[in-house]
Amino acid sequence: MMKIEVLGAGCKKCSDLADEIASVAQRLGVSVEMEKVTDMARILDYQVMSTPAVVIDGIVKSSGSVPSGQTIEQWLSEGR
């Protein structure tokens, strides 16, 4: 199971990104554990300075933008 963290202040972009990741995971049949991280100390632990950010299994995949559905699909396919 992949652990996915969406880092951000809880804004609409962050929520929409988490929903999109969950939707892509369901479509691909990939098991994920999703967590929305809003605690700034935890976000800074990843050295992320702009949100939203996506962390998969402890690795920062993106920060400061909302990745496309195709990019999310690629990340989830790589992690199978």
PDB file of N, CA, C and O in Angstrom:
ATOM      1  N   MET A   1       0.845  -1.177   0.000  1.00  0.00           N
ATOM      2  CA  MET A   1       0.000   0.000   0.000  1.00  0.00           C
ATOM      3  C   MET A   1       0.890   1.239   0.000  1.00  0.00           C
ATOM      4  O   MET A   1       1.841   1.335   0.775  1.00  0.00           O
ATOM      5  N   MET A   2       0.569   2.178  -0.875  1.00  0.00           N
ATOM      6  CA  MET A   2       1.322   3.422  -0.959  1.00  0.00           C
ATOM      7  C   MET A   2       0.790   4.416   0.069  1.00  0.00           C
ATOM      8  O   MET A   2      -0.418   4.533   0.274  1.00  0.00           O
ATOM      9  N   LYS A   3       1.722   5.133   0.717  1.00  0.00           N
ATOM     10  CA  LYS A   3       1.318   6.193   1.630  1.00  0.00           C
ATOM     11  C   LYS A   3       1.481   7.518   0.899  1.00  0.00           C
ATOM     12  O   LYS A   3       2.577   7.871   0.462  1.00  0.00           O
ATOM     13  N   ILE A   4       0.380   8.243   0.775  1.00  0.00           N
ATOM     14  CA  ILE A   4       0.383   9.525   0.068  1.00  0.00           C
ATOM     15  C   ILE A   4      -0.029  10.624   1.037  1.00  0.00           C
ATOM     16  O   ILE A   4      -1.050  10.531   1.719  1.00  0.00           O
ATOM     17  N   GLU A   5       0.795  11.668   1.078  1.00  0.00           N
ATOM     18  CA  GLU A   5       0.493  12.824   1.905  1.00  0.00           C
ATOM     19  C   GLU A   5       0.317  14.033   0.993  1.00  0.00           C
ATOM     20  O   GLU A   5       1.144  14.295   0.119  1.00  0.00           O
ATOM     21  N   VAL A   6      -0.770  14.762   1.211  1.00  0.00           N
ATOM     22  CA  VAL A   6      -0.991  16.029   0.516  1.00  0.00           C
ATOM     23  C   VAL A   6      -0.714  17.115   1.542  1.00  0.00           C
ATOM     24  O   VAL A   6      -1.422  17.240   2.541  1.00  0.00           O
ATOM     25  N   LEU A   7       0.326  17.898   1.282  1.00  0.00           N
ATOM     26  CA  LEU A   7       0.746  18.934   2.212  1.00  0.00           C
ATOM     27  C   LEU A   7       0.145  20.271   1.808  1.00  0.00           C
ATOM     28  O   LEU A   7       0.199  20.665   0.643  1.00  0.00           O
ATOM     29  N   GLY A   8      -0.427  20.961   2.784  1.00  0.00           N
ATOM     30  CA  GLY A   8      -0.998  22.268   2.501  1.00  0.00           C
ATOM     31  C   GLY A   8      -1.814  22.780   3.656  1.00  0.00           C
ATOM     32  O   GLY A   8      -2.029  22.082   4.647  1.00  0.00           O
ATOM     33  N   ALA A   9      -2.262  23.994   3.520  1.00  0.00           N
ATOM     34  CA  ALA A   9      -2.993  24.665   4.595  1.00  0.00           C
ATOM     35  C   ALA A   9      -4.461  24.250   4.684  1.00  0.00           C
ATOM     36  O   ALA A   9      -5.200  24.761   5.526  1.00  0.00           O
ATOM     37  N   GLY A  10      -4.880  23.341   3.834  1.00  0.00           N
ATOM     38  CA  GLY A  10      -6.273  22.923   3.838  1.00  0.00           C
ATOM     39  C   GLY A  10      -7.122  23.719   2.870  1.00  0.00           C
ATOM     40  O   GLY A  10      -8.349  23.725   2.976  1.00  0.00           O
ATOM     41  N   CYS A  11      -6.484  24.387   1.933  1.00  0.00           N
ATOM     42  CA  CYS A  11      -7.205  25.197   0.946  1.00  0.00           C
ATOM     43  C   CYS A  11      -7.942  24.307  -0.061  1.00  0.00           C
ATOM     44  O   CYS A  11      -7.781  23.087  -0.064  1.00  0.00           O
ATOM     45  N   LYS A  12      -8.733  24.926  -0.895  1.00  0.00           N
ATOM     46  CA  LYS A  12      -9.507  24.193  -1.895  1.00  0.00           C
ATOM     47  C   LYS A  12      -8.603  23.417  -2.844  1.00  0.00           C
ATOM     48  O   LYS A  12      -8.914  22.279  -3.196  1.00  0.00           O
ATOM     49  N   LYS A  13      -7.485  24.013  -3.265  1.00  0.00           N
ATOM     50  CA  LYS A  13      -6.554  23.316  -4.157  1.00  0.00           C
ATOM     51  C   LYS A  13      -6.054  22.024  -3.520  1.00  0.00           C
ATOM     52  O   LYS A  13      -5.960  20.990  -4.183  1.00  0.00           O
ATOM     53  N   CYS A  14      -5.738  22.092  -2.238  1.00  0.00           N
ATOM     54  CA  CYS A  14      -5.233  20.912  -1.525  1.00  0.00           C
ATOM     55  C   CYS A  14      -6.311  19.824  -1.445  1.00  0.00           C
ATOM     56  O   CYS A  14      -6.034  18.646  -1.670  1.00  0.00           O
ATOM     57  N   SER A  15      -7.517  20.225  -1.128  1.00  0.00           N
ATOM     58  CA  SER A  15      -8.619  19.262  -1.039  1.00  0.00           C
ATOM     59  C   SER A  15      -8.933  18.649  -2.395  1.00  0.00           C
ATOM     60  O   SER A  15      -9.155  17.443  -2.502  1.00  0.00           O
ATOM     61  N   ASP A  16      -8.952  19.484  -3.433  1.00  0.00           N
ATOM     62  CA  ASP A  16      -9.216  18.979  -4.787  1.00  0.00           C
ATOM     63  C   ASP A  16      -8.112  18.018  -5.231  1.00  0.00           C
ATOM     64  O   ASP A  16      -8.386  17.011  -5.883  1.00  0.00           O
ATOM     65  N   LEU A  17      -6.868  18.331  -4.878  1.00  0.00           N
ATOM     66  CA  LEU A  17      -5.752  17.464  -5.236  1.00  0.00           C
ATOM     67  C   LEU A  17      -5.881  16.109  -4.544  1.00  0.00           C
ATOM     68  O   LEU A  17      -5.677  15.073  -5.177  1.00  0.00           O
ATOM     69  N   ALA A  18      -6.211  16.103  -3.271  1.00  0.00           N
ATOM     70  CA  ALA A  18      -6.401  14.844  -2.544  1.00  0.00           C
ATOM     71  C   ALA A  18      -7.523  14.032  -3.169  1.00  0.00           C
ATOM     72  O   ALA A  18      -7.399  12.816  -3.316  1.00  0.00           O
ATOM     73  N   ASP A  19      -8.616  14.689  -3.539  1.00  0.00           N
ATOM     74  CA  ASP A  19      -9.740  14.003  -4.185  1.00  0.00           C
ATOM     75  C   ASP A  19      -9.322  13.406  -5.528  1.00  0.00           C
ATOM     76  O   ASP A  19      -9.707  12.285  -5.858  1.00  0.00           O
ATOM     77  N   GLU A  20      -8.537  14.154  -6.298  1.00  0.00           N
ATOM     78  CA  GLU A  20      -8.076  13.672  -7.605  1.00  0.00           C
ATOM     79  C   GLU A  20      -7.159  12.458  -7.447  1.00  0.00           C
ATOM     80  O   GLU A  20      -7.267  11.496  -8.207  1.00  0.00           O
ATOM     81  N   ILE A  21      -6.266  12.502  -6.471  1.00  0.00           N
ATOM     82  CA  ILE A  21      -5.376  11.364  -6.233  1.00  0.00           C
ATOM     83  C   ILE A  21      -6.198  10.132  -5.847  1.00  0.00           C
ATOM     84  O   ILE A  21      -5.944   9.036  -6.346  1.00  0.00           O
ATOM     85  N   ALA A  22      -7.172  10.308  -4.967  1.00  0.00           N
ATOM     86  CA  ALA A  22      -8.022   9.189  -4.560  1.00  0.00           C
ATOM     87  C   ALA A  22      -8.797   8.630  -5.745  1.00  0.00           C
ATOM     88  O   ALA A  22      -8.949   7.415  -5.871  1.00  0.00           O
ATOM     89  N   SER A  23      -9.283   9.499  -6.603  1.00  0.00           N
ATOM     90  CA  SER A  23     -10.036   9.079  -7.783  1.00  0.00           C
ATOM     91  C   SER A  23      -9.157   8.278  -8.748  1.00  0.00           C
ATOM     92  O   SER A  23      -9.573   7.235  -9.253  1.00  0.00           O
ATOM     93  N   VAL A  24      -7.951   8.767  -8.999  1.00  0.00           N
ATOM     94  CA  VAL A  24      -7.033   8.060  -9.905  1.00  0.00           C
ATOM     95  C   VAL A  24      -6.643   6.713  -9.303  1.00  0.00           C
ATOM     96  O   VAL A  24      -6.591   5.708 -10.012  1.00  0.00           O
ATOM     97  N   ALA A  25      -6.371   6.688  -8.009  1.00  0.00           N
ATOM     98  CA  ALA A  25      -6.003   5.430  -7.350  1.00  0.00           C
ATOM     99  C   ALA A  25      -7.123   4.404  -7.468  1.00  0.00           C
ATOM    100  O   ALA A  25      -6.871   3.230  -7.740  1.00  0.00           O
ATOM    101  N   GLN A  26      -8.352   4.846  -7.265  1.00  0.00           N
ATOM    102  CA  GLN A  26      -9.494   3.940  -7.369  1.00  0.00           C
ATOM    103  C   GLN A  26      -9.637   3.418  -8.795  1.00  0.00           C
ATOM    104  O   GLN A  26      -9.876   2.229  -9.004  1.00  0.00           O
ATOM    105  N   ARG A  27      -9.490   4.306  -9.770  1.00  0.00           N
ATOM    106  CA  ARG A  27      -9.610   3.909 -11.166  1.00  0.00           C
ATOM    107  C   ARG A  27      -8.533   2.884 -11.555  1.00  0.00           C
ATOM    108  O   ARG A  27      -8.795   1.965 -12.331  1.00  0.00           O
ATOM    109  N   LEU A  28      -7.328   3.052 -11.011  1.00  0.00           N
ATOM    110  CA  LEU A  28      -6.232   2.138 -11.329  1.00  0.00           C
ATOM    111  C   LEU A  28      -6.231   0.879 -10.455  1.00  0.00           C
ATOM    112  O   LEU A  28      -5.505  -0.076 -10.730  1.00  0.00           O
ATOM    113  N   GLY A  29      -7.041   0.889  -9.415  1.00  0.00           N
ATOM    114  CA  GLY A  29      -7.071  -0.247  -8.503  1.00  0.00           C
ATOM    115  C   GLY A  29      -5.846  -0.312  -7.603  1.00  0.00           C
ATOM    116  O   GLY A  29      -5.410  -1.392  -7.205  1.00  0.00           O
ATOM    117  N   VAL A  30      -5.294   0.864  -7.287  1.00  0.00           N
ATOM    118  CA  VAL A  30      -4.105   0.951  -6.440  1.00  0.00           C
ATOM    119  C   VAL A  30      -4.548   1.271  -5.017  1.00  0.00           C
ATOM    120  O   VAL A  30      -5.338   2.189  -4.798  1.00  0.00           O
ATOM    121  N   SER A  31      -4.036   0.512  -4.052  1.00  0.00           N
ATOM    122  CA  SER A  31      -4.337   0.752  -2.646  1.00  0.00           C
ATOM    123  C   SER A  31      -3.461   1.879  -2.131  1.00  0.00           C
ATOM    124  O   SER A  31      -2.236   1.818  -2.234  1.00  0.00           O
ATOM    125  N   VAL A  32      -4.084   2.901  -1.580  1.00  0.00           N
ATOM    126  CA  VAL A  32      -3.336   4.024  -1.025  1.00  0.00           C
ATOM    127  C   VAL A  32      -3.855   4.366   0.356  1.00  0.00           C
ATOM    128  O   VAL A  32      -5.034   4.192   0.665  1.00  0.00           O
ATOM    129  N   GLU A  33      -2.938   4.861   1.181  1.00  0.00           N
ATOM    130  CA  GLU A  33      -3.294   5.440   2.472  1.00  0.00           C
ATOM    131  C   GLU A  33      -3.090   6.934   2.305  1.00  0.00           C
ATOM    132  O   GLU A  33      -1.959   7.390   2.140  1.00  0.00           O
ATOM    133  N   MET A  34      -4.161   7.695   2.345  1.00  0.00           N
ATOM    134  CA  MET A  34      -4.115   9.135   2.072  1.00  0.00           C
ATOM    135  C   MET A  34      -4.168   9.914   3.383  1.00  0.00           C
ATOM    136  O   MET A  34      -4.959   9.610   4.276  1.00  0.00           O
ATOM    137  N   GLU A  35      -3.300  10.934   3.474  1.00  0.00           N
ATOM    138  CA  GLU A  35      -3.310  11.816   4.636  1.00  0.00           C
ATOM    139  C   GLU A  35      -3.153  13.257   4.160  1.00  0.00           C
ATOM    140  O   GLU A  35      -2.284  13.556   3.341  1.00  0.00           O
ATOM    141  N   LYS A  36      -3.989  14.138   4.674  1.00  0.00           N
ATOM    142  CA  LYS A  36      -3.845  15.570   4.410  1.00  0.00           C
ATOM    143  C   LYS A  36      -3.068  16.160   5.586  1.00  0.00           C
ATOM    144  O   LYS A  36      -3.504  16.076   6.735  1.00  0.00           O
ATOM    145  N   VAL A  37      -1.930  16.749   5.290  1.00  0.00           N
ATOM    146  CA  VAL A  37      -1.054  17.302   6.324  1.00  0.00           C
ATOM    147  C   VAL A  37      -1.152  18.824   6.290  1.00  0.00           C
ATOM    148  O   VAL A  37      -0.803  19.454   5.292  1.00  0.00           O
ATOM    149  N   THR A  38      -1.630  19.408   7.386  1.00  0.00           N
ATOM    150  CA  THR A  38      -1.767  20.862   7.468  1.00  0.00           C
ATOM    151  C   THR A  38      -0.817  21.479   8.484  1.00  0.00           C
ATOM    152  O   THR A  38      -0.692  22.702   8.549  1.00  0.00           O
ATOM    153  N   ASP A  39      -0.147  20.652   9.274  1.00  0.00           N
ATOM    154  CA  ASP A  39       0.776  21.122  10.302  1.00  0.00           C
ATOM    155  C   ASP A  39       2.051  21.653   9.643  1.00  0.00           C
ATOM    156  O   ASP A  39       2.775  20.902   8.989  1.00  0.00           O
ATOM    157  N   MET A  40       2.320  22.949   9.817  1.00  0.00           N
ATOM    158  CA  MET A  40       3.462  23.576   9.147  1.00  0.00           C
ATOM    159  C   MET A  40       4.801  22.956   9.544  1.00  0.00           C
ATOM    160  O   MET A  40       5.708  22.881   8.715  1.00  0.00           O
ATOM    161  N   ALA A  41       4.941  22.519  10.770  1.00  0.00           N
ATOM    162  CA  ALA A  41       6.198  21.887  11.197  1.00  0.00           C
ATOM    163  C   ALA A  41       6.451  20.612  10.398  1.00  0.00           C
ATOM    164  O   ALA A  41       7.576  20.356   9.969  1.00  0.00           O
ATOM    165  N   ARG A  42       5.405  19.816  10.201  1.00  0.00           N
ATOM    166  CA  ARG A  42       5.551  18.583   9.408  1.00  0.00           C
ATOM    167  C   ARG A  42       5.828  18.902   7.945  1.00  0.00           C
ATOM    168  O   ARG A  42       6.618  18.219   7.294  1.00  0.00           O
ATOM    169  N   ILE A  43       5.173  19.945   7.430  1.00  0.00           N
ATOM    170  CA  ILE A  43       5.403  20.347   6.036  1.00  0.00           C
ATOM    171  C   ILE A  43       6.859  20.789   5.866  1.00  0.00           C
ATOM    172  O   ILE A  43       7.510  20.424   4.887  1.00  0.00           O
ATOM    173  N   LEU A  44       7.360  21.562   6.804  1.00  0.00           N
ATOM    174  CA  LEU A  44       8.742  22.037   6.732  1.00  0.00           C
ATOM    175  C   LEU A  44       9.745  20.902   6.909  1.00  0.00           C
ATOM    176  O   LEU A  44      10.871  20.996   6.420  1.00  0.00           O
ATOM    177  N   ASP A  45       9.355  19.825   7.604  1.00  0.00           N
ATOM    178  CA  ASP A  45      10.232  18.653   7.723  1.00  0.00           C
ATOM    179  C   ASP A  45      10.587  18.094   6.340  1.00  0.00           C
ATOM    180  O   ASP A  45      11.658  17.516   6.157  1.00  0.00           O
ATOM    181  N   TYR A  46       9.691  18.270   5.380  1.00  0.00           N
ATOM    182  CA  TYR A  46       9.945  17.823   4.003  1.00  0.00           C
ATOM    183  C   TYR A  46      10.669  18.906   3.183  1.00  0.00           C
ATOM    184  O   TYR A  46      10.924  18.721   1.993  1.00  0.00           O
ATOM    185  N   GLN A  47      10.993  20.020   3.819  1.00  0.00           N
ATOM    186  CA  GLN A  47      11.646  21.148   3.166  1.00  0.00           C
ATOM    187  C   GLN A  47      10.806  21.712   2.017  1.00  0.00           C
ATOM    188  O   GLN A  47      11.339  22.176   1.008  1.00  0.00           O
ATOM    189  N   VAL A  48       9.497  21.663   2.190  1.00  0.00           N
ATOM    190  CA  VAL A  48       8.557  22.206   1.211  1.00  0.00           C
ATOM    191  C   VAL A  48       8.253  23.646   1.591  1.00  0.00           C
ATOM    192  O   VAL A  48       7.846  23.934   2.716  1.00  0.00           O
ATOM    193  N   MET A  49       8.457  24.543   0.638  1.00  0.00           N
ATOM    194  CA  MET A  49       8.227  25.963   0.892  1.00  0.00           C
ATOM    195  C   MET A  49       6.952  26.487   0.244  1.00  0.00           C
ATOM    196  O   MET A  49       6.470  27.559   0.611  1.00  0.00           O
ATOM    197  N   SER A  50       6.393  25.741  -0.724  1.00  0.00           N
ATOM    198  CA  SER A  50       5.123  26.169  -1.317  1.00  0.00           C
ATOM    199  C   SER A  50       4.222  24.960  -1.497  1.00  0.00           C
ATOM    200  O   SER A  50       4.667  23.860  -1.825  1.00  0.00           O
ATOM    201  N   THR A  51       2.960  25.202  -1.273  1.00  0.00           N
ATOM    202  CA  THR A  51       1.970  24.132  -1.330  1.00  0.00           C
ATOM    203  C   THR A  51       0.960  24.436  -2.428  1.00  0.00           C
ATOM    204  O   THR A  51       0.901  25.571  -2.901  1.00  0.00           O
ATOM    205  N   PRO A  52       0.172  23.467  -2.842  1.00  0.00           N
ATOM    206  CA  PRO A  52       0.127  22.109  -2.329  1.00  0.00           C
ATOM    207  C   PRO A  52       1.350  21.310  -2.750  1.00  0.00           C
ATOM    208  O   PRO A  52       2.008  21.615  -3.745  1.00  0.00           O
ATOM    209  N   ALA A  53       1.635  20.279  -1.967  1.00  0.00           N
ATOM    210  CA  ALA A  53       2.736  19.374  -2.278  1.00  0.00           C
ATOM    211  C   ALA A  53       2.233  17.942  -2.125  1.00  0.00           C
ATOM    212  O   ALA A  53       1.309  17.665  -1.359  1.00  0.00           O
ATOM    213  N   VAL A  54       2.862  17.045  -2.869  1.00  0.00           N
ATOM    214  CA  VAL A  54       2.511  15.628  -2.810  1.00  0.00           C
ATOM    215  C   VAL A  54       3.750  14.850  -2.395  1.00  0.00           C
ATOM    216  O   VAL A  54       4.826  15.004  -2.974  1.00  0.00           O
ATOM    217  N   VAL A  55       3.573  14.006  -1.371  1.00  0.00           N
ATOM    218  CA  VAL A  55       4.642  13.138  -0.897  1.00  0.00           C
ATOM    219  C   VAL A  55       4.131  11.705  -1.015  1.00  0.00           C
ATOM    220  O   VAL A  55       3.070  11.364  -0.492  1.00  0.00           O
ATOM    221  N   ILE A  56       4.905  10.873  -1.713  1.00  0.00           N
ATOM    222  CA  ILE A  56       4.532   9.465  -1.865  1.00  0.00           C
ATOM    223  C   ILE A  56       5.638   8.623  -1.249  1.00  0.00           C
ATOM    224  O   ILE A  56       6.799   8.694  -1.652  1.00  0.00           O
ATOM    225  N   ASP A  57       5.247   7.819  -0.256  1.00  0.00           N
ATOM    226  CA  ASP A  57       6.190   6.954   0.453  1.00  0.00           C
ATOM    227  C   ASP A  57       7.437   7.726   0.893  1.00  0.00           C
ATOM    228  O   ASP A  57       8.558   7.234   0.763  1.00  0.00           O
ATOM    229  N   GLY A  58       7.229   8.944   1.418  1.00  0.00           N
ATOM    230  CA  GLY A  58       8.299   9.733   1.983  1.00  0.00           C
ATOM    231  C   GLY A  58       9.099  10.562   0.995  1.00  0.00           C
ATOM    232  O   GLY A  58      10.033  11.257   1.394  1.00  0.00           O
ATOM    233  N   ILE A  59       8.753  10.506  -0.288  1.00  0.00           N
ATOM    234  CA  ILE A  59       9.481  11.248  -1.316  1.00  0.00           C
ATOM    235  C   ILE A  59       8.590  12.362  -1.868  1.00  0.00           C
ATOM    236  O   ILE A  59       7.474  12.105  -2.319  1.00  0.00           O
ATOM    237  N   VAL A  60       9.088  13.596  -1.831  1.00  0.00           N
ATOM    238  CA  VAL A  60       8.337  14.730  -2.369  1.00  0.00           C
ATOM    239  C   VAL A  60       8.304  14.604  -3.887  1.00  0.00           C
ATOM    240  O   VAL A  60       9.344  14.589  -4.545  1.00  0.00           O
ATOM    241  N   LYS A  61       7.085  14.513  -4.434  1.00  0.00           N
ATOM    242  CA  LYS A  61       6.914  14.370  -5.881  1.00  0.00           C
ATOM    243  C   LYS A  61       6.643  15.715  -6.553  1.00  0.00           C
ATOM    244  O   LYS A  61       7.030  15.923  -7.703  1.00  0.00           O
ATOM    245  N   SER A  62       5.986  16.620  -5.847  1.00  0.00           N
ATOM    246  CA  SER A  62       5.727  17.947  -6.412  1.00  0.00           C
ATOM    247  C   SER A  62       5.449  18.919  -5.281  1.00  0.00           C
ATOM    248  O   SER A  62       5.032  18.533  -4.189  1.00  0.00           O
ATOM    249  N   SER A  63       5.692  20.201  -5.572  1.00  0.00           N
ATOM    250  CA  SER A  63       5.299  21.243  -4.617  1.00  0.00           C
ATOM    251  C   SER A  63       5.053  22.536  -5.379  1.00  0.00           C
ATOM    252  O   SER A  63       5.709  22.835  -6.376  1.00  0.00           O
ATOM    253  N   GLY A  64       4.089  23.285  -4.877  1.00  0.00           N
ATOM    254  CA  GLY A  64       3.790  24.586  -5.446  1.00  0.00           C
ATOM    255  C   GLY A  64       2.852  24.586  -6.627  1.00  0.00           C
ATOM    256  O   GLY A  64       2.563  25.644  -7.186  1.00  0.00           O
ATOM    257  N   SER A  65       2.367  23.419  -7.021  1.00  0.00           N
ATOM    258  CA  SER A  65       1.428  23.355  -8.142  1.00  0.00           C
ATOM    259  C   SER A  65       0.539  22.121  -7.996  1.00  0.00           C
ATOM    260  O   SER A  65       0.806  21.223  -7.197  1.00  0.00           O
ATOM    261  N   VAL A  66      -0.515  22.113  -8.787  1.00  0.00           N
ATOM    262  CA  VAL A  66      -1.413  20.960  -8.813  1.00  0.00           C
ATOM    263  C   VAL A  66      -1.040  20.114 -10.030  1.00  0.00           C
ATOM    264  O   VAL A  66      -1.227  20.546 -11.168  1.00  0.00           O
ATOM    265  N   PRO A  67      -0.514  18.915  -9.794  1.00  0.00           N
ATOM    266  CA  PRO A  67      -0.123  18.068 -10.923  1.00  0.00           C
ATOM    267  C   PRO A  67      -1.332  17.591 -11.720  1.00  0.00           C
ATOM    268  O   PRO A  67      -2.444  17.500 -11.200  1.00  0.00           O
ATOM    269  N   SER A  68      -1.093  17.293 -12.979  1.00  0.00           N
ATOM    270  CA  SER A  68      -2.171  16.806 -13.846  1.00  0.00           C
ATOM    271  C   SER A  68      -2.570  15.389 -13.451  1.00  0.00           C
ATOM    272  O   SER A  68      -1.823  14.679 -12.777  1.00  0.00           O
ATOM    273  N   GLY A  69      -3.754  14.998 -13.882  1.00  0.00           N
ATOM    274  CA  GLY A  69      -4.224  13.633 -13.653  1.00  0.00           C
ATOM    275  C   GLY A  69      -3.280  12.617 -14.265  1.00  0.00           C
ATOM    276  O   GLY A  69      -3.065  11.544 -13.701  1.00  0.00           O
ATOM    277  N   GLN A  70      -2.715  12.951 -15.416  1.00  0.00           N
ATOM    278  CA  GLN A  70      -1.779  12.044 -16.090  1.00  0.00           C
ATOM    279  C   GLN A  70      -0.509  11.853 -15.252  1.00  0.00           C
ATOM    280  O   GLN A  70       0.013  10.741 -15.164  1.00  0.00           O
ATOM    281  N   THR A  71      -0.019  12.916 -14.647  1.00  0.00           N
ATOM    282  CA  THR A  71       1.167  12.825 -13.790  1.00  0.00           C
ATOM    283  C   THR A  71       0.871  11.970 -12.568  1.00  0.00           C
ATOM    284  O   THR A  71       1.680  11.123 -12.191  1.00  0.00           O
ATOM    285  N   ILE A  72      -0.279  12.187 -11.951  1.00  0.00           N
ATOM    286  CA  ILE A  72      -0.678  11.394 -10.781  1.00  0.00           C
ATOM    287  C   ILE A  72      -0.775   9.919 -11.177  1.00  0.00           C
ATOM    288  O   ILE A  72      -0.317   9.042 -10.444  1.00  0.00           O
ATOM    289  N   GLU A  73      -1.368   9.656 -12.329  1.00  0.00           N
ATOM    290  CA  GLU A  73      -1.488   8.279 -12.803  1.00  0.00           C
ATOM    291  C   GLU A  73      -0.110   7.635 -12.975  1.00  0.00           C
ATOM    292  O   GLU A  73       0.084   6.469 -12.630  1.00  0.00           O
ATOM    293  N   GLN A  74       0.828   8.389 -13.501  1.00  0.00           N
ATOM    294  CA  GLN A  74       2.193   7.872 -13.688  1.00  0.00           C
ATOM    295  C   GLN A  74       2.828   7.547 -12.336  1.00  0.00           C
ATOM    296  O   GLN A  74       3.436   6.488 -12.182  1.00  0.00           O
ATOM    297  N   TRP A  75       2.696   8.437 -11.364  1.00  0.00           N
ATOM    298  CA  TRP A  75       3.268   8.177 -10.031  1.00  0.00           C
ATOM    299  C   TRP A  75       2.680   6.909  -9.426  1.00  0.00           C
ATOM    300  O   TRP A  75       3.407   6.074  -8.889  1.00  0.00           O
ATOM    301  N   LEU A  76       1.353   6.770  -9.517  1.00  0.00           N
ATOM    302  CA  LEU A  76       0.708   5.614  -8.894  1.00  0.00           C
ATOM    303  C   LEU A  76       1.044   4.331  -9.621  1.00  0.00           C
ATOM    304  O   LEU A  76       1.147   3.277  -8.994  1.00  0.00           O
ATOM    305  N   SER A  77       1.215   4.396 -10.926  1.00  0.00           N
ATOM    306  CA  SER A  77       1.582   3.215 -11.699  1.00  0.00           C
ATOM    307  C   SER A  77       3.013   2.774 -11.374  1.00  0.00           C
ATOM    308  O   SER A  77       3.297   1.578 -11.321  1.00  0.00           O
ATOM    309  N   GLU A  78       3.906   3.735 -11.159  1.00  0.00           N
ATOM    310  CA  GLU A  78       5.288   3.425 -10.804  1.00  0.00           C
ATOM    311  C   GLU A  78       5.383   2.741  -9.453  1.00  0.00           C
ATOM    312  O   GLU A  78       6.271   1.919  -9.229  1.00  0.00           O
ATOM    313  N   GLY A  79       4.478   3.076  -8.561  1.00  0.00           N
ATOM    314  CA  GLY A  79       4.541   2.567  -7.190  1.00  0.00           C
ATOM    315  C   GLY A  79       3.899   1.212  -6.979  1.00  0.00           C
ATOM    316  O   GLY A  79       3.907   0.696  -5.861  1.00  0.00           O
ATOM    317  N   ARG A  80       3.354   0.632  -8.007  1.00  0.00           N
ATOM    318  CA  ARG A  80       2.683  -0.669  -7.849  1.00  0.00           C
ATOM    319  C   ARG A  80       3.650  -1.759  -7.497  1.00  0.00           C
ATOM    320  O   ARG A  80       3.248  -2.910  -7.329  1.00  0.00           O
TER     321      ARG A  80
END
